[in-house]
Amino acid sequence: MSIVRDISLFPSGQQKIDWVKAHMPVLSSIERDFSLSKPLKGLRVALSIHLEAKTAYLCTVLAAGGAEMYVTGSNPLSTQDDVAAALAHNGLNVFAWYNATAKEYKDHLKCVIEAEPHIIIDDGGDLVNLIHNEYPQFLPNVLGGCEETTTGIIRLMSMAKDGELKFPMIAVNNAKCKYLFDNRYGTGQSVWDGINRTTNLIVAGKTVVVAGYGWCGKGVAMRAKALGAQVVITEIDPIKAMEARMDGFSVAKMEEAAKTGDFFVTVTGCKDVITEKSFKNMKDGAILCNAGHFNVEINLTELERLAVKTIPQRNNITGYVLPDGRTISVIAEGRLVNLAAGDGHPAEIMDMSFSIQALCAEYIVKNRGSLKISVNDVPEEIDRKVALRKLQSWGTQIDTLTPEQEKYINSWNV
C-alpha cells in the first residue's frame, strides 16, 4: 500500500534513480552483496529521509537485502513526487508527497510507524520521537535504528541523557565517511546549488554571512569563498570562531554581521539564530536561507510581524516588505535550502553516507540484543570498508604497513 501524489509520474522518477545509481558505486556494491546474503530478510524497515533519488536508491538496496520497506520523507518540501511514485511502482510502501501540510506530514510518519518496524532509519528524529511518544506499544519490536543528521543526533543525545531512549541508535552522522564529506563537501555544494538556481544572482563580490562553523558551516563558507564572496562567520563556540578566523574568515555577532550581509545561510541546528534585532539591521535586498534540518533558525514569526506585507518574488522566494520600504527575501520558507530549493547533495557524496546507513542496518541485525540502549558510534570497520570501496571505485590505491612498521607503531619501547 502506498500514498503518493500521482503514481503515473514513475517513469521520470525511475530515470532519476537509475542516474544516481550509476554514480553510487559503493552502494551498488552493497546492493550486490545484500542481494546474495539477504541480511534484512523478514524485517520491516521504517525510513524517513528526504525523499529524492539517492534516498530512493538506498531504499532499493535495503529491499534487495530482504527488508519490507515503509518509506516517507523528512521534510514537506523535499519530497519529489516522481521519485516517490517510482518507489511505489516498484512495490515499496511509500507515504509522502511534495508540499504536505503539517497534518499530512504527520499522517505519513504515522503510516510508517504503524507498520511496527524492526529497524528505524531517521533523518532529524521525527520517527524516533513519534514512536516513543505516540506508539510506545511498538517499542519492544524495534531492534535499533540509525540517525542521519546532526539535528537528529542532538535530539537522541537529549533523550538518552533523560533516560527516555528505549532502543539502540547508531549515530551515522558522526561517521568519518559521513561528516567529513557529506556535511562539508555535500552541504557546501548543494546549498549553493539551491541558492544559485533559485535566485539567479551572482555570488562574487557579495558578502555572505554563515551562521555556524561546524562541518556543514565549513563547507558552505568554503564554497562561498570559492565563488568570490567575502565571508563572515557567526558562532557561539570560541574555539570554532577562532578556527574560522585562522581559516581566513571574518567573525562577528549576528547583529553586526546583519548590517553588511547580502546572503545569509544558517547552519546551526538551533532556533532563533536570526531574529528581529538582526532583521532591523539588514540592508534592502538581503537574502536569507537555512541549511539546518528544521525551519526554526530564521524566526519567520518575528519577520512576519515586522513586515507590512509579503510578496512573491520568484518561484520559492518570498519578500518581506518592512515599514521603511526595505525588502528581506527568504528562500523556501526557511526550510532546508539544498533540498527545498534543490536536489540535495551530489550522488557521489551520498554514496558514502547511504552505504554507511545500509551497513549499519545490517550491523544492528547481526548484533541484535547486544547493542547499548543509547546512541552508539558507527563501528570503525564500517567507516574503513566504505572508504576503501570508494577509493577502489576511483582506481586509487594506498600503502599498507609492513609487519615491522605495525610492530614499531604499536610499541612504546623504540
ROPAKOL-251268 format. One record per residue (C-alpha): residue in three letters; x, y, z negated. Coordinates in steps of 0.5 Angstrom, whole numbers, padded with zeros to 4 digits, always signed. Layout:
BEGIN
alaXYZ;...
This chain:
BEGIN
met+0000+0000+0000;ser+0003+0007+0002;ile+0000+0014+0001;val+0003+0018+0007;arg+0001+0024+0011;asp+0001+0021+0017;ile+0003+0014+0019;ser+0004+0016+0026;leu+0010+0020+0025;phe+0014+0014+0024;pro+0018+0014+0031;ser+0022+0020+0029;gly+0023+0018+0022;gln+0026+0012+0024;gln+0030+0016+0029;lys+0033+0020+0023;ile+0034+0013+0019;asp+0038+0010+0025;trp+0042+0016+0026;val+0044+0017+0019;lys+0045+0009+0018;ala+0051+0010+0024;his+0054+0015+0020;met+0054+0011+0013;pro+0059+0005+0014;val+0060+0004+0006;leu+0052+0003+0005;ser+0052-0001+0012;ser+0057-0006+0009;ile+0053-0007+0002;glu+0047-0008+0007;arg+0050-0014+0010;asp+0052-0016+0003;phe+0046-0016+0000;ser+0042-0019+0006;leu+0046-0025+0004;ser+0046-0025-0003;lys+0039-0022-0005;pro+0041-0020-0012;leu+0035-0016-0013;lys+0030-0022-0011;gly+0024-0022-0014;leu+0025-0015-0018;arg+0021-0009-0017;val+0025-0002-0016;ala+0022+0005-0017;leu+0025+0010-0014;ser+0024+0018-0014;ile+0030+0021-0010;his+0029+0027-0005;leu+0025+0023+0001;glu+0029+0024+0007;ala+0033+0020+0012;lys+0039+0018+0007;thr+0035+0016+0002;ala+0030+0012+0006;tyr+0036+0008+0008;leu+0038+0007+0001;cys+0031+0004+0000;thr+0032+0000+0006;val+0039-0003+0003;leu+0035-0005-0003;ala+0030-0008+0000;ala+0035-0012+0004;gly+0037-0014-0003;gly+0030-0017-0004;ala+0027-0011-0008;glu+0020-0010-0008;met+0021-0002-0007;tyr+0016+0003-0009;val+0018+0010-0007;thr+0017+0017-0008;gly+0020+0024-0007;ser+0023+0028-0013;asn+0021+0035-0010;pro+0015+0037-0007;leu+0018+0041-0001;ser+0024+0036+0000;thr+0020+0030+0003;gln+0020+0029+0010;asp+0013+0026+0013;asp+0016+0023+0019;val+0021+0019+0014;ala+0016+0017+0009;ala+0012+0015+0015;ala+0018+0010+0018;leu+0019+0007+0011;ala+0011+0006+0010;his+0011+0003+0017;asn+0017-0002+0015;gly+0013-0005+0010;leu+0015-0001+0004;asn+0011+0002-0001;val+0011+0010-0001;phe+0007+0015-0004;ala+0010+0022-0002;trp+0008+0028+0003;tyr+0011+0035+0004;asn+0009+0041+0000;ala+0005+0036-0005;thr+0001+0040-0010;ala+0003+0039-0018;lys-0002+0034-0019;glu-0001+0031-0012;tyr+0007+0030-0014;lys+0005+0027-0021;asp+0000+0023-0018;his+0005+0020-0013;leu+0010+0019-0019;lys+0005+0015-0023;cys+0003+0011-0017;val+0011+0009-0017;ile+0011+0007-0025;glu+0004+0004-0024;ala+0008-0002-0020;glu+0011-0004-0027;pro+0018-0003-0025;his+0024-0007-0027;ile+0029-0002-0025;ile+0028+0006-0024;ile+0033+0010-0019;asp+0031+0017-0021;asp+0034+0024-0019;gly+0032+0029-0024;gly+0029+0025-0029;asp+0022+0025-0028;leu+0020+0018-0027;val+0024+0016-0034;asn+0020+0022-0037;leu+0014+0019-0034;ile+0014+0012-0036;his+0017+0014-0043;asn+0011+0019-0045;glu+0005+0016-0041;tyr+0007+0009-0040;pro+0010+0006-0046;gln+0007-0001-0045;phe+0011-0002-0039;leu+0018+0000-0042;pro+0020-0007-0044;asn+0019-0009-0037;val+0025-0005-0035;leu+0032-0008-0034;gly+0035-0001-0033;gly+0036+0005-0029;cys+0040+0010-0025;glu+0040+0017-0025;glu+0043+0021-0019;thr+0044+0028-0021;thr+0047+0033-0027;thr+0040+0035-0029;gly+0037+0028-0030;ile+0044+0027-0034;ile+0042+0033-0039;arg+0035+0030-0040;leu+0038+0023-0041;met+0043+0025-0046;ser+0038+0029-0050;met+0033+0023-0050;ala+0039+0018-0052;lys+0041+0023-0058;asp+0034+0024-0060;gly+0033+0016-0060;glu+0028+0016-0055;leu+0031+0013-0049;lys+0028+0006-0049;phe+0033+0002-0044;pro+0040+0003-0041;met+0041+0008-0036;ile+0047+0009-0031;ala+0050+0016-0030;val+0051+0015-0023;asn+0052+0023-0022;asn+0058+0022-0027;ala+0062+0017-0022;lys+0068+0020-0019;cys+0066+0018-0012;lys+0059+0022-0013;tyr+0061+0028-0017;leu+0068+0030-0013;phe+0065+0029-0006;asp+0057+0030-0007;asn+0057+0035-0012;arg+0063+0039-0009;tyr+0063+0038-0001;gly+0056+0036+0000;thr+0053+0041-0004;gly+0058+0046-0001;gln+0056+0045+0006;ser+0048+0043+0005;val+0047+0050+0001;trp+0050+0054+0006;asp+0047+0050+0012;gly+0040+0051+0009;ile+0041+0059+0008;asn+0044+0060+0015;arg+0039+0056+0018;thr+0033+0060+0014;thr+0036+0067+0014;asn+0040+0067+0021;leu+0044+0072+0018;ile+0052+0073+0017;val+0056+0071+0011;ala+0062+0074+0013;gly+0063+0081+0010;lys+0058+0080+0005;thr+0058+0079-0003;val+0056+0072-0005;val+0054+0071-0013;val+0055+0064-0015;ala+0052+0062-0022;gly+0055+0056-0025;tyr+0062+0054-0023;gly+0061+0046-0024;trp+0063+0042-0019;cys+0057+0044-0015;gly+0058+0051-0016;lys+0066+0050-0014;gly+0063+0047-0007;val+0058+0053-0006;ala+0064+0058-0008;met+0069+0055-0003;arg+0064+0054+0003;ala+0062+0062+0002;lys+0070+0064+0002;ala+0071+0060+0008;leu+0065+0063+0011;gly+0068+0070+0010;ala+0065+0072+0004;gln+0067+0076-0003;val+0065+0071-0008;val+0063+0073-0015;ile+0062+0067-0021;thr+0058+0068-0027;glu+0059+0063-0032;ile+0057+0061-0040;asp+0064+0057-0041;pro+0070+0061-0042;ile+0074+0055-0039;lys+0070+0055-0033;ala+0070+0062-0032;met+0078+0062-0033;glu+0078+0057-0027;ala+0074+0061-0023;arg+0079+0067-0024;met+0085+0062-0022;asp+0082+0060-0016;gly+0081+0067-0013;phe+0074+0069-0015;ser+0072+0075-0019;val+0068+0073-0025;ala+0062+0078-0028;lys+0056+0077-0032;met+0050+0076-0028;glu+0047+0083-0030;glu+0053+0087-0027;ala+0054+0082-0021;ala+0047+0083-0019;lys+0049+0090-0017;thr+0053+0088-0011;gly+0051+0081-0009;asp+0048+0080-0002;phe+0047+0073-0003;phe+0045+0069-0010;val+0046+0062-0011;thr+0044+0059-0018;val+0047+0052-0019;thr+0047+0051-0027;gly+0041+0046-0029;cys+0039+0051-0034;lys+0033+0056-0034;asp+0032+0064-0033;val+0039+0065-0030;ile+0037+0071-0026;thr+0032+0075-0030;glu+0028+0082-0030;lys+0034+0085-0032;ser+0038+0083-0026;phe+0032+0084-0021;lys+0032+0091-0023;asn+0040+0092-0021;met+0039+0089-0015;lys+0040+0092-0008;asp+0035+0092-0003;gly+0035+0086+0002;ala+0038+0082-0004;ile+0037+0074-0002;leu+0036+0069-0008;cys+0036+0062-0007;asn+0037+0056-0012;ala+0041+0050-0012;gly+0039+0047-0018;his+0034+0041-0019;phe+0028+0045-0022;asn+0026+0051-0019;val+0027+0055-0026;glu+0033+0058-0025;ile+0031+0064-0022;asn+0025+0067-0026;leu+0020+0068-0021;thr+0014+0070-0026;glu+0018+0076-0028;leu+0020+0078-0021;glu+0012+0077-0019;arg+0011+0081-0025;leu+0016+0087-0023;ala+0013+0087-0015;val+0008+0091-0013;lys+0006+0086-0007;thr+0009+0080-0004;ile+0010+0079+0004;pro+0012+0073+0008;gln+0019+0075+0012;arg+0021+0069+0015;asn+0019+0061+0015;asn+0021+0059+0008;ile+0023+0066+0006;thr+0018+0071+0001;gly+0020+0078+0000;tyr+0018+0081-0007;val+0017+0089-0006;leu+0019+0093-0012;pro+0015+0099-0014;asp+0021+0103-0011;gly+0021+0100-0005;arg+0027+0095-0005;thr+0025+0088-0003;ile+0028+0082-0006;ser+0028+0076-0002;val+0027+0069-0005;ile+0028+0062+0000;ala+0024+0056-0001;glu+0020+0059-0007;gly+0027+0058-0011;arg+0027+0050-0010;leu+0033+0046-0008;val+0035+0050-0002;asn+0039+0045+0001;leu+0033+0040+0002;ala+0027+0045+0001;ala+0030+0049+0007;gly+0035+0044+0010;asp+0036+0036+0011;gly+0041+0035+0005;his+0048+0033+0004;pro+0051+0030+0010;ala+0050+0023+0011;glu+0058+0021+0010;ile+0057+0024+0003;met+0051+0021+0001;asp+0054+0014+0004;met+0058+0014-0002;ser+0053+0017-0007;phe+0048+0012-0005;ser+0053+0006-0005;ile+0054+0007-0012;gln+0047+0007-0013;ala+0046+0000-0010;leu+0052-0003-0013;cys+0049+0000-0020;ala+0043-0003-0019;glu+0046-0010-0018;tyr+0050-0009-0024;ile+0044-0008-0028;val+0041-0014-0026;lys+0048-0018-0027;asn+0049-0015-0034;arg+0041-0015-0036;gly+0041-0015-0043;ser+0048-0014-0045;leu+0048-0006-0043;lys+0047-0001-0048;ile+0041+0002-0049;ser+0044+0009-0048;val+0047+0013-0042;asn+0052+0008-0039;asp+0058+0010-0035;val+0059+0007-0028;pro+0064+0002-0028;glu+0071+0004-0025;glu+0071-0002-0021;ile+0065+0000-0017;asp+0068+0007-0016;arg+0074+0004-0013;lys+0070-0001-0009;val+0066+0005-0006;ala+0073+0009-0005;leu+0077+0003-0002;arg+0071+0001+0003;lys+0070+0009+0005;leu+0078+0009+0007;gln+0077+0003+0011;ser+0072+0006+0015;trp+0077+0011+0016;gly+0082+0007+0018;thr+0086+0009+0012;gln+0091+0005+0008;ile+0094+0007+0002;asp+0100+0004-0002;thr+0100-0001-0008;leu+0104-0002-0014;thr+0109-0008-0014;pro+0109-0012-0020;glu+0116-0009-0022;gln+0112-0002-0022;glu+0106-0005-0025;lys+0111-0007-0031;tyr+0114+0000-0031;ile+0108+0004-0031;asn+0105+0000-0037;ser+0111+0000-0041;trp+0113+0004-0047;asn+0120+0002-0047;val+0123+0005-0041;
